[in-house]
Amino acid sequence: MAAPIKAAVVQAAAILFDKQACLDKVEKYAQEVAEAGANLVLFPEAFIPAYPRGLSFGTVVGSRQDWGRDHWLLYWENAVEMPGPDVDRLGDIARKNSLFLVIGVVEREAAEGTLYCSMLYFNPAGELINRHRKLKPTGTERLIWGEGRGDDLQVLETPMGQVGGLICWENYMPMARMALYEQNIQIYLAPTADQRDSWQATMVHIANEGRCFVLASNQYVHKDMYPAQFQAELEQASPIMCRGGSVILSPLGEVLAGPLWDQEGVLYADIDVKACAHAKLDFDVCGHYALSLIHI
């Protein structure tokens, strides 16, 4: 049985469209949570280099604008090279701080140049042990991100327990969730950009459905964090672009930390995966409570 751990969820803004500054911020938070005794740290969706909330990249149906292509090029240039020195540095941050480090990045695949919304997992030795690409970008995210294939829906066996997760609205996809439940997920990670109250209900539902710990990490972003060249497009946007809502839940849907609103910060919770088995006494979606259908 895995040993109990201390988990950390970071709620913070990226240094938008500045990859190197984002990496510096990851290093700062990694050191902070390690000094606090954390073994696992989760960062939000698209933390490097940005979740580009509110931006159009100059695109409407049937036409594109040159200024939007300029915005796109900046985004593309600051995506995480895969493979490359950015991944190497993230691994080094995990190793130096003896952390399981999981982070949402905008991945640029060297072979084709396509961008993906990805989730990278590093072990405390600094090794990249899994990369999950978002299966179906939501709405106009499809303009900027490619689609994952689903062959990376992997739950990892670690000394902490069975660890895996989905990105943002993938968590509304029942078959994707079941793919994780069938692998006996115990620590379920959900980096997101969703700040709605209904997201909190979704996280509680998943904790109860999967009888697993749920860690959800979001950003806290206000409009003046965007570089100057984006301000004209955001003139009518709310000053607070994303108010957060990061949270940690038990396998019975109880709130262990958070939700955190309207500020940057770190949530911590002690996790003992024995609680997952404890919670499955009366419900196990892939076990004694699974539905068997007999076709005649």
N, C-alpha and C positions, 0 to 999 in steps of 0.2 A: 504494500500500500504506500502511495506517495506521502512524503512528509508535508506537514502544513507549511504554507508560505505566506509572505506579505505581498499583496499586489498593489500596484499604483496605476492610476488612470490620470493622464495629463489632459487638462483642458486649457488650451492656449491657442493663440493665433500664430499662423505661419508669418515669417517675414516675407510678405507676398511678392512672388515673382523674383525672389533672390535666393537661389539654391544654396549658396555658400553660407549666407546668414541663417537660413533654416537649419542647416547642418550644425552650425554653432549653437543654435537654440536647443536642438536635440541633445547635444553634448552637455549643455548646462543643466537641462532637466534630468538627464540620465545620472549625472553626478549627484544632483539633489536627492533623487529617490533612492539611489544606492546608499547614500549617507544616512537616509532614514530607515534603512534596513530592508528595502524592497528587493524581491527576487525577480519579479515580472513587472514590466512597464508597457502600457499601451498608449500610443499616440493616435490622434484623430485621422479620419479619412483625408487623403490628398494633402497631408501636412507639408510635404515638399513637392512643388514650391507654392501651391495654393489650391484651394477650392474656389474657382473663379465666380463666386456668387454675384449675380446681377449683371454679368457681362454678356454681350451678344457676339463679340468678335466680328461686328459689322455685317452680320448675316441675317437675311430674311429669305423666305422661300423665293427662289428665282434669281437672287442677286447677292453679291458680296462687295464689300467696300475695302479699299486699299488700307485705310487706317485699321480695319479689323484684322487684316493680314499682318500688319505690324504688331498688333497686340498678340496675335497667335504666335508669331515668331519668337517674341520674348518668352512666352509660356513654354514653347517647344525647347528653346535653348536652355531653360532652367529646369527641365524635367530631369529625373534621375536616370543616368546612363546605366544600361542593363545589358551586359555586365560592364563594369567600369569602376573608376576611382570613388564614385559616390557610394556605391555598395560596399566597397572596401572600407571606406571611412565609417559607415554605419556599423559594420562588423567590428571595427576597432573600438568604437564607442561601447558596444555591448561587452566586448572582452575586457576592456579596462575597468568597467564597472561591475563585472560579473553578473550581468543581467540577461534574462530572456527579454529581448527587445522586439516589440511588434509595432509596426508603423505603417500608416497609409502614405503612399507616394504616387505621384504621377510618373509612370515608368515610360522611358523611351527605349524601344528595342532597337539595338544598333543595326540589325539586319535590314529592317524595313522602315524605320523612322516613325512608325505608328506610336501614338501615346495610349497607355492603358491606365486605368485607375486600379492600383495594385496594393496589396497588403504583404509586407515582407516580414518574415520571422527569422530572428537571429538567436542562436543559443549563447550561453555565457562564454563559450570558446571563441565567439565572433564569427561562427559559420552561418551562412545563409542556409536555413534548413527547409524553407518553403516559400513559394511566392504564389499568391492567389490573385488572379485578375478578375475584376468585376464582370459578372456574366452578362448583364444587360444594363448599360448606362441608362439613366432615367431621363426622359424628356429630351431637352436640348443638350444634355451631356453627350448624347450620341453624335453630336457634331464634332466633338473634340476628342472623344475616347473610343477606341476599338472595343470589341466584345470579347470576353474570355470564352474559353471552350468548355470549361467545367471539369477538365481532367486534373485540376489542382484542388478539388474540394477534399482536402486531406486533413484528417485529425491526427495530430502528432503525439506520439507516445513520449512523454518527458518525465523526468524525476518529480515534477510537480503534479502530474496527472495527464489526462488526455486533453490536449489544447487545440482549438481551431476557431473558425469564425467566418462571418460574412460581412460584406461592406454595405452599409446604409440600406437602401431599399431591397437589396437581395434578401434581407430578413423578412420580407413580405412574400417570398417565394416558397410555398410549402415543400416542394420537392427538394429544394436546396437545403432547407432545414433538416428534412428527413435524411438527406445524405450524411449530415453530421451526426444526427441522433443514432443512426445505424452503426456509427463508428464509436459509440459510447463516449461522446464528448462530455467533459466534466467542467472545463473552463472555456466558456463561449465568449469570443471577442467580437465586438460590434462597433468598429470605428464608423462615424457617421458625419453627415452635415445637416441632419434633421433636428430642428429646434422646437418642433411642435409638441404640445402636451400629449398628443396621441402617440408620439414615439415612446413616451414613458410607459404607456399601456402596452405597447408592443414588446418592450423589454421585459415587463412583468410577465406577460403571456409566455414568452420564450423560456424564461426561467422555470415557470410552472410546467410548461409542456415538455421541456427537455430534462427537467430535474437536474439542472446544471447551474453553476455560477455564471452570471452574465456581467461582463464589463463593457460599458458603452462609453465611448470617448468622442466628444465633439469640440469644435473650436469656439472661442469667444472672439468676435471680430467686429470692429467698428469701421465706419467708412473712411475715416482719415488715415487708416493703415494702408490703403491702396496707394500705389505710386501716382504721381501727378498726372501722368498721361491718361489715367482711367477716370479722373474725377469728373470730367464733363459728362461722360455717359452715366455716372452715378448721381447726378445732380438731384434727381427726384427720389433717390433711394433713402430709406430710413437710416438715421445715424448709426443705429446698432444693426449690423448686417446679420449677425448670428449671436444669440445670447447664451448658447451652451446647452446645458442639461445633461452633462455627463453623470453617470450613475453606476453603482455596483450593487448587484442583487444576489440573494442566496438562492439555492435550488428550490425553495418554497416561495419564491417571489418577494421575499422580505428585503427592504432597502437596507443595505449595510453601510452605504456612504452616498451622499448626495440626495437628490440631484443638485448640481451646482449651476447657479444662474448668474449671469451678468458680471462675470469676473473671470480672470485667469486663476488657475489653481491646480492642486493635485489632490485627488481622492485616494485614500488608502483603506484596505480591508484585509483582514486575516482570512485565509482560505485553506480549508481542510477538505479534500475531496471525499473523505468518508461521508460527509454530509450529503453527497449525491446518492449514495446507496441508502442512507438513512431516509431520504425523501422518496425513494422508489417503493417503499412499503405498499403504497396504495395506488401508484401510477407509474407505469414504465411503458412509454410509447412504442418501444421496439421489443418489449418483453411480454410480461404477463398481461399487459393492457393492450397489446397489439390486436388489430382486427384481422380475423381470418375469414376469408371469403371462399366458399366452396361453389364452384361452377358445375352445374349439371348439364 
